[in-house]
Amino acid sequence: MDLTKWLLESRDPSVRYWALRDLEGKELGDAEVSVAQDRIMESSWVRTIFAAQKPGGWWVNEQDMYLPKYTAKIGRASCRER
């Protein structure tokens, strides 16, 4: 089986997104890329992360969006982009 085809058929929307972008060379405005992005935001792990967010838009400490590292807003955003 062709590995790229398998990655594009992935049940994990983030895998499909990166396969479209990096392997297929699709741009952000492409319809397939947009659908993959929407599915990422609908995925259970993204919903879990945002469910932990406080009503004010922060996760751990309203006064410091960076600390504690990897549980604060900046750390989560950094991990998500990789």
C-alpha positions, -999 to +999 in steps of 0.1 A: +000+000+000+012+035-008+021+052+024+009+087+013-025+072+004-027+055+038-018+088+056-044+107+035-071+081+045-061+084+082-088+085+108-067+111+126-076+144+111-043+160+121-024+133+102-045+139+071-040+177+074-002+174+075-002+148+047-022+172+026+001+201+034+036+185+035+032+155+011+006+167-014+018+204-013-018+217-008-021+253+003-041+266+034-070+278+012-075+244-004-109+229+003-095+196+015-071+213+039-099+234+052-121+203+059-091+186+076-086+217+098-123+217+108-121+180+116-091+187+138-111+212+158-140+187+162-117+159+174-121+146+209-085+155+220-090+192+209-124+193+227-107+179+258-080+206+258-105+234+253-129+220+279-101+226+305-099+262+295-112+287+321-140+311+310-115+340+308-095+321+281-067+308+303-059+274+316-038+276+348-031+311+359-048+342+347-018+363+356+008+343+336-002+327+303+032+310+300+038+292+333+035+265+343+051+253+311+031+228+289-001+233+309-005+271+302-019+286+271+015+292+253+028+257+260-004+240+246-004+262+215+033+253+209+027+216+213-003+217+189+016+234+161+042+206+160 
